Structure formats: C-alpha cells, structure tokens
Amino acid sequence: QVQLVESGGGLVQAGGSLRLSCAASGRTFSPYVMGWFRRAPGKEREFVGTISWTGGATYYADSVKGRFSLSRDNAKNTEYLQMNSLKPEDTGVYYCAAKRGYSGYYSEEGIYDYWGQGTQVTVSS
C-alpha cells in the first residue's frame, strides 16, 4: 500500500504562482509514473499532467501547458507541480496520483493505482 499526500495549496491572486508537492510513503515501488488531476467546483475531475519515472518526459493538458511544470525527486519519493501565471479558472482541488510504469500519456483516472486526498488551490481575480 502506498500513501500519497499533497501539500502547498493556498490562496493566490491571478498571475501568481504556487508549487504543489506530492509525497509518497509506505510501500513505495519503482518504476512509477506520477500524475496530477484537479476538480473545479461543480465540475468533473480533469487531467492536469503526468511525468515519467525518470522525469525526462512530461505531458500536460492544453489548458495548463506553458504555465505549469512537473518535476520529481525519486530519492525523496516526491513530485512537484509548479504553477505559474495562475488564473481564476485554475481554482479547484488538486490531486496527485501514481501508476506503475515508466512513462506514457496517462490522462484517465482509472489508469492510476494510488491517489492522494487533494489540496485546495484558490486563485482570486
């Protein structure tokens, strides 16, 4: 069993930045792909991005491409989501997830094996 815990959420003004972290603990395994999803109020959870085991490949939803950036530190079992130029539309609960494998454009929720509980991000206008 693997536990994922997100942190770093908060309230920021439009145009600001936040960095979210996702720390894995428990029975961690390798290799695994990590991803991020988000859920805006009243909407379904949507794909944000995913990063390969080595960190050499990243994939992003069109809505965040060019503004968000994924990275990871496998020695710390931690993934990071750097969010820049934030917009009110980015408001929502952000979830990290992990899937066994090396890389891939894994944008579907059902593909992932483990999930965190989410962290709130609020962007004011």
N, CA, C and O of each residue as an XYZ file, in Angstrom:
500
protein
N       0.840     -1.183      0.000
C       0.000      0.000      0.000
C       0.879      1.238      0.000
O       1.845      1.330      0.757
N       0.533      2.188     -0.857
C       1.256      3.440     -0.982
C       0.327      4.586     -0.604
O      -0.830      4.626     -1.022
N       0.844      5.510      0.188
C       0.091      6.702      0.551
C       0.681      7.918     -0.150
O       1.899      8.093     -0.186
N      -0.181      8.748     -0.702
C       0.223      9.977     -1.367
C      -0.393     11.152     -0.627
O      -1.588     11.146     -0.331
N       0.419     12.161     -0.326
C      -0.053     13.329      0.405
C       0.349     14.586     -0.338
O       1.535     14.833     -0.553
N      -0.641     15.387     -0.734
C      -0.392     16.649     -1.404
C      -0.224     17.766     -0.379
O      -0.781     17.709      0.717
N       0.548     18.778     -0.750
C       0.711     19.955      0.089
C       1.067     21.142     -0.791
O       1.423     20.973     -1.958
N       0.972     22.334     -0.237
C       1.364     23.535     -0.951
C       0.226     24.359     -1.499
O       0.459     25.426     -2.067
N      -0.997     23.895     -1.346
C      -2.132     24.655     -1.831
C      -2.362     25.897     -0.995
O      -1.809     26.042      0.095
N      -3.188     26.794     -1.522
C      -3.482     28.022     -0.812
C      -4.223     29.006     -1.677
O      -4.746     28.658     -2.735
N      -4.264     30.249     -1.215
C      -4.948     31.331     -1.906
C      -3.925     32.276     -2.523
O      -3.034     32.771     -1.833
N      -4.054     32.522     -3.818
C      -3.159     33.433     -4.522
C      -3.964     34.318     -5.460
O      -5.085     33.980     -5.841
N      -3.384     35.450     -5.826
C      -4.010     36.333     -6.793
C      -3.718     35.859     -8.207
O      -2.721     35.180     -8.455
N      -4.590     36.219     -9.122
C      -4.366     35.889    -10.520
C      -3.004     36.408    -10.966
O      -2.616     37.533    -10.651
N      -2.293     35.571    -11.701
C      -0.954     35.917    -12.146
C       0.138     35.439    -11.217
O       1.318     35.491    -11.564
N      -0.241     34.976    -10.041
C       0.716     34.497     -9.069
C       1.128     33.059     -9.315
O       0.744     32.444    -10.310
N       1.923     32.534     -8.386
C       2.455     31.185     -8.526
C       2.296     30.382     -7.244
O       2.233     30.934     -6.146
N       2.234     29.083     -7.409
C       2.225     28.140     -6.304
C       3.007     26.907     -6.718
O       3.071     26.573     -7.901
N       3.597     26.235     -5.750
C       4.232     24.955     -6.009
C       3.608     23.902     -5.112
O       3.666     23.994     -3.886
N       3.017     22.909     -5.738
C       2.426     21.804     -5.005
C       3.417     20.651     -4.913
O       4.225     20.435     -5.816
N       3.342     19.923     -3.817
C       4.177     18.748     -3.626
C       3.302     17.534     -3.398
O       2.204     17.636     -2.850
N       3.794     16.394     -3.820
C       3.119     15.127     -3.581
C       4.151     14.148     -3.062
O       5.036     13.718     -3.802
N       4.041     13.799     -1.802
C       4.991     12.893     -1.165
C       4.404     11.494     -1.045
O       3.281     11.320     -0.573
N       5.166     10.509     -1.472
C       4.753      9.119     -1.384
C       5.413      8.452     -0.189
O       6.589      8.683      0.091
N       4.661      7.635      0.503
C       5.189      6.898      1.641
C       4.556      5.517      1.691
O       3.691      5.188      0.879
N       4.994      4.714      2.647
C       4.503      3.358      2.744
C       5.283      2.437      1.827
O       6.493      2.585      1.659
N       4.586      1.499      1.245
C       5.222      0.521      0.365
C       5.410      1.091     -1.031
O       4.714      0.719     -1.976
N       6.369      2.003     -1.137
C       6.655      2.589     -2.439
C       7.272      1.546     -3.363
O       7.833      0.548     -2.910
N       7.163      1.789     -4.632
C       7.659      0.857     -5.628
C       8.252      1.629     -6.797
O       8.075      2.843     -6.900
N       8.933      0.948     -7.647
C       9.510      1.565     -8.832
C       9.551      0.571     -9.975
O       9.649     -0.632     -9.735
N       9.477      1.042    -11.216
C       9.235      2.441    -11.560
C       7.753      2.803    -11.489
O       6.893      1.923    -11.509
N       7.465      4.069    -11.409
C       6.081      4.505    -11.451
C       5.979      5.902    -12.043
O       6.846      6.755    -11.851
N       4.913      6.096    -12.752
C       4.572      7.389    -13.320
C       3.723      8.143    -12.297
O       2.919      7.541    -11.585
N       3.904      9.442    -12.231
C       3.076     10.255    -11.343
C       2.301     11.271    -12.158
O       2.775     11.765    -13.181
N       1.114     11.569    -11.692
C       0.269     12.499    -12.406
C      -0.491     13.423    -11.476
O      -0.536     13.216    -10.264
N      -1.085     14.442    -12.067
C      -1.905     15.404    -11.333
C      -3.249     15.575    -12.015
O      -3.338     15.625    -13.242
N      -4.277     15.664    -11.214
C      -5.622     15.962    -11.672
C      -6.178     17.081    -10.814
O      -5.644     17.371     -9.743
N      -7.245     17.710    -11.276
C      -7.882     18.750    -10.488
C      -9.383     18.716    -10.706
O      -9.873     18.232    -11.726
N     -10.106     19.245     -9.715
C     -11.556     19.307     -9.800
C     -12.023     20.700     -9.390
O     -11.880     21.101     -8.235
N     -12.573     21.418    -10.337
C     -13.129     22.731    -10.072
C     -14.513     22.574     -9.456
O     -15.157     21.542     -9.650
N     -14.983     23.575     -8.718
C     -16.313     23.483     -8.104
C     -17.397     23.199     -9.133
O     -17.515     23.898    -10.139
N     -18.178     22.173     -8.871
C     -19.273     21.831     -9.752
C     -18.886     21.133    -11.032
O     -19.737     20.917    -11.895
N     -17.621     20.772    -11.181
C     -17.165     20.115    -12.396
C     -16.507     18.773    -12.096
O     -16.152     18.476    -10.955
N     -16.356     17.974    -13.143
C     -15.687     16.690    -13.001
C     -14.184     16.879    -12.880
O     -13.630     17.887    -13.317
N     -13.547     15.904    -12.288
C     -12.097     15.947    -12.162
C     -11.466     15.817    -13.544
O     -11.892     14.994    -14.354
N     -10.446     16.636    -13.807
C      -9.815     16.650    -15.109
C      -8.305     16.458    -14.999
O      -7.696     16.750    -13.970
N      -7.735     15.973    -16.060
C      -6.310     15.725    -16.136
C      -5.531     17.032    -16.198
O      -5.927     17.967    -16.894
N      -4.417     17.092    -15.464
C      -3.535     18.255    -15.481
C      -2.211     17.921    -16.173
O      -1.804     18.612    -17.107
N      -1.547     16.866    -15.716
C      -0.277     16.490    -16.307
C       0.256     15.203    -15.719
O      -0.253     14.704    -14.716
N       1.287     14.670    -16.352
C       1.925     13.449    -15.876
C       3.417     13.509    -16.177
O       3.837     14.162    -17.133
N       4.207     12.834    -15.370
C       5.655     12.840    -15.517
C       6.174     11.412    -15.449
O       5.711     10.613    -14.635
N       7.139     11.096    -16.310
C       7.694      9.753    -16.378
C       8.541      9.426    -15.162
O       8.867     10.304    -14.363
N       8.894      8.158    -15.031
C       9.695      7.693    -13.903
C      11.003      8.467    -13.770
O      11.379      8.862    -12.667
N      11.692      8.687    -14.878
C      12.967      9.391    -14.840
C      12.811     10.903    -14.780
O      13.775     11.618    -14.508
N      11.620     11.385    -15.030
C      11.399     12.816    -15.091
C      11.743     13.420    -16.440
O      11.628     14.630    -16.632
N      12.164     12.580    -17.374
C      12.587     13.068    -18.665
C      11.469     13.376    -19.636
O      11.698     14.004    -20.670
N      10.277     12.946    -19.318
C       9.137     13.193    -20.197
C       7.962     13.680    -19.376
O       7.611     13.084    -18.358
N       7.361     14.758    -19.822
C       6.176     15.302    -19.171
C       5.098     15.567    -20.198
O       5.384     15.848    -21.362
N       3.864     15.475    -19.760
C       2.719     15.719    -20.621
C       1.721     16.570    -19.859
O       1.512     16.377    -18.661
N       1.103     17.516    -20.563
C       0.211     18.461    -19.911
C      -1.084     18.630    -20.688
O      -1.128     18.493    -21.910
N      -2.123     18.928    -19.948
C      -3.369     19.315    -20.583
C      -3.177     20.653    -21.285
O      -2.383     21.483    -20.844
N      -3.901     20.857    -22.370
C      -3.766     22.100    -23.127
C      -4.055     23.332    -22.273
O      -3.477     24.395    -22.499
N      -4.930     23.193    -21.313
C      -5.335     24.324    -20.502
C      -4.223     24.850    -19.595
O      -4.283     25.996    -19.149
N      -3.213     24.029    -19.317
C      -2.138     24.434    -18.415
C      -0.771     24.451    -19.075
O       0.194     24.931    -18.479
N      -0.670     23.942    -20.279
C       0.610     23.863    -20.965
C       1.229     25.250    -21.121
O       0.566     26.200    -21.537
N       2.507     25.345    -20.781
C       3.209     26.616    -20.835
C       3.169     27.384    -19.538
O       3.939     28.327    -19.353
N       2.284     26.999    -18.631
C       2.166     27.663    -17.335
C       2.544     26.752    -16.172
O       3.115     27.203    -15.180
N       2.225     25.481    -16.302
C       2.523     24.509    -15.251
C       3.716     23.664    -15.651
O       3.949     23.429    -16.836
N       4.475     23.206    -14.661
C       5.644     22.390    -14.915
C       5.786     21.308    -13.846
O       5.696     21.589    -12.651
N       6.006     20.078    -14.286
C       6.165     18.947    -13.386
C       7.631     18.574    -13.221
O       8.422     18.687    -14.158
N       7.982     18.132    -12.031
C       9.309     17.606    -11.765
C       9.190     16.576    -10.650
O       8.148     16.477    -10.001
N      10.249     15.814    -10.426
C      10.201     14.821     -9.359
C      11.586     14.561     -8.800
O      12.595     14.742     -9.482
N      11.614     14.136     -7.558
C      12.833     13.756     -6.864
C      12.597     12.363     -6.314
O      12.002     12.199     -5.249
N      13.061     11.372     -7.036
C      12.788      9.992     -6.650
C      13.474      9.595     -5.341
O      12.996      8.705     -4.637
N      14.580     10.245     -5.016
C      15.251      9.968     -3.749
C      14.369     10.351     -2.569
O      14.469      9.765     -1.492
N      13.506     11.337     -2.781
C      12.582     11.785     -1.750
C      11.171     11.270     -1.973
O      10.265     11.566     -1.194
N      10.985     10.501     -3.032
C       9.656      9.999     -3.391
C       8.643     11.132     -3.461
O       7.526     11.021     -2.955
N       9.054     12.218     -4.096
C       8.232     13.407     -4.143
C       8.126     13.950     -5.560
O       9.106     13.976     -6.305
N       6.930     14.381     -5.917
C       6.646     15.018     -7.191
C       6.239     16.455     -6.933
O       5.613     16.757     -5.917
N       6.595     17.344     -7.854
C       6.275     18.753     -7.704
C       5.499     19.268     -8.909
O       5.773     18.895    -10.050
N       4.546     20.114     -8.640
C       3.795     20.788     -9.689
C       3.973     22.286     -9.489
O       3.384     22.870     -8.579
N       4.778     22.902    -10.333
C       4.982     24.344    -10.298
C       3.923     25.000    -11.162
O       3.807     24.697    -12.349
N       3.152     25.897    -10.570
C       2.065     26.559    -11.269
C       2.349     28.053    -11.338
O       2.430     28.725    -10.310
N       2.497     28.563    -12.537
C       2.759     29.974    -12.764
C       1.618     30.604    -13.551
O       0.804     29.908    -14.159
N       1.574     31.925    -13.530
C       0.540     32.669    -14.256
C      -0.846     32.113    -13.973
O      -1.633     31.870    -14.888
N      -1.126     31.918    -12.713
C      -2.385     31.301    -12.320
C      -3.582     32.160    -12.692
O      -3.533     33.389    -12.640
N      -4.649     31.484    -13.067
C      -5.895     32.114    -13.459
C      -7.005     31.666    -12.523
O      -6.902     30.602    -11.913
N      -8.066     32.460    -12.398
C      -9.199     32.024    -11.573
C      -9.742     30.665    -12.001
O     -10.249     29.911    -11.169
N      -9.644     30.349    -13.273
C     -10.112     29.068    -13.776
C      -9.300     27.887    -13.253
O      -9.732     26.740    -13.370
N      -8.135     28.153    -12.679
C      -7.308     27.101    -12.110
C      -7.762     26.704    -10.714
O      -7.253     25.737    -10.147
N      -8.702     27.432    -10.163
C      -9.205     27.137     -8.823
C      -9.799     25.735     -8.758
O     -10.537     25.321     -9.653
N      -9.476     25.020     -7.706
C     -10.022     23.693     -7.522
C      -9.188     22.880     -6.555
O      -8.205     23.368     -5.996
N      -9.586     21.648     -6.367
C      -8.833     20.714     -5.545
C      -7.903     19.933     -6.455
O      -8.333     19.358     -7.454
N      -6.633     19.916     -6.105
C      -5.620     19.247     -6.912
C      -5.220     17.927     -6.270
O      -4.930     17.863     -5.076
N      -5.209     16.882     -7.078
C      -4.901     15.536     -6.621
C      -3.677     14.994     -7.338
O      -3.531     15.174     -8.547
N      -2.802     14.334     -6.603
C      -1.717     13.613     -7.241
C      -2.062     12.136     -7.279
O      -2.866     11.649     -6.484
N      -1.443     11.432     -8.213
C      -1.706     10.019     -8.400
C      -0.446      9.328     -8.893
O       0.457      9.971     -9.427
N      -0.390      8.021     -8.711
C       0.765      7.244     -9.138
C       0.311      5.991     -9.863
O      -0.706      5.389     -9.518
N       1.075      5.609    -10.866
C       0.783      4.430    -11.664
C       2.064      3.671    -11.944
O       3.088      4.281    -12.250
N       2.027      2.363    -11.846
C       3.188      1.550    -12.175
C       3.522      1.725    -13.650
O       2.637      1.697    -14.505
N       4.801      1.905    -13.937
C       5.232      2.072    -15.309
C       6.342      3.090    -15.434
O       6.725      3.730    -14.454
N       6.858      3.240    -16.646
C       7.961      4.153    -16.914
C       7.503      5.505    -17.431
O       7.965      6.544    -16.958
N       6.595      5.498    -18.401
C       6.131      6.739    -18.991
C       4.884      6.484    -19.809
O       4.515      5.340    -20.074
N       4.244      7.569    -20.204
C       3.060      7.471    -21.029
C       2.128      8.633    -20.780
O       2.186      9.277    -19.733
N       1.270      8.898    -21.743
C       0.298      9.973    -21.608
C      -0.939      9.403    -20.915
O      -1.958      9.141    -21.553
N      -0.833      9.219    -19.617
C      -1.899      8.617    -18.831
C      -2.820      9.691    -18.290
O      -2.602     10.228    -17.204
N      -3.837      9.993    -19.048
C      -4.755     11.071    -18.717
C      -6.078     10.591    -18.123
O      -6.931     11.409    -17.778
N      -6.256      9.293    -18.002
C      -7.501      8.746    -17.477
C      -7.352      8.366    -16.008
O      -6.371      7.734    -15.618
N      -8.324      8.752    -15.207
C      -8.276      8.484    -13.771
C      -8.161      7.003    -13.454
O      -7.422      6.614    -12.550
N      -8.882      6.184    -14.187
C      -8.932      4.762    -13.898
C      -7.625      4.034    -14.098
O      -7.472      2.907    -13.627
N      -6.690      4.636    -14.773
C      -5.402      4.013    -15.042
C      -4.499      4.020    -13.808
O      -3.662      3.132    -13.647
N      -4.662      5.001    -12.952
C      -3.766      5.177    -11.807
C      -4.097      4.235    -10.656
O      -5.256      3.890    -10.425
N      -3.052      3.829     -9.943
C      -3.177      2.856     -8.873
C      -3.387      3.486     -7.494
O      -4.058      2.902     -6.643
N      -2.823      4.658     -7.273
C      -2.879      5.305     -5.967
C      -3.224      6.777     -6.108
O      -2.875      7.423     -7.096
N      -3.919      7.296     -5.099
C      -4.378      8.686     -5.112
C      -4.183      9.359     -3.767
O      -4.294      8.725     -2.718
N      -3.891     10.658     -3.810
C      -3.867     11.459     -2.606
C      -5.249     12.008     -2.318
O      -6.187     11.780     -3.082
N      -5.376     12.734     -1.210
C      -6.669     13.266     -0.790
C      -6.966     14.646     -1.364
O      -8.098     15.121     -1.279
N      -5.968     15.288     -1.943
C      -6.175     16.566     -2.585
C      -5.769     17.753     -1.733
O      -5.758     17.676     -0.504
N      -5.437     18.848     -2.394
C      -5.116     20.096     -1.727
C      -5.800     21.235     -2.474
O      -5.812     21.258     -3.705
N      -6.366     22.171     -1.733
C      -7.155     23.243     -2.324
C      -6.266     24.348     -2.876
O      -5.336     24.809     -2.213
N      -6.569     24.761     -4.098
C      -5.922     25.908     -4.729
C      -7.012     26.901     -5.102
O      -7.949     26.562     -5.825
N      -6.889     28.116     -4.611
C      -7.859     29.153     -4.917
C      -7.145     30.356     -5.518
O      -6.216     30.901     -4.921
N      -7.582     30.764     -6.697
C      -6.991     31.902     -7.395
C      -8.028     33.005     -7.465
O      -9.080     32.837     -8.081
N      -7.737     34.123     -6.841
C      -8.663     35.243     -6.821
C      -8.441     36.142     -8.024
O      -7.332     36.230     -8.550
N      -9.502     36.806     -8.454
C      -9.418     37.719     -9.583
C      -9.136     39.137     -9.142
O      -9.034     40.034     -9.979
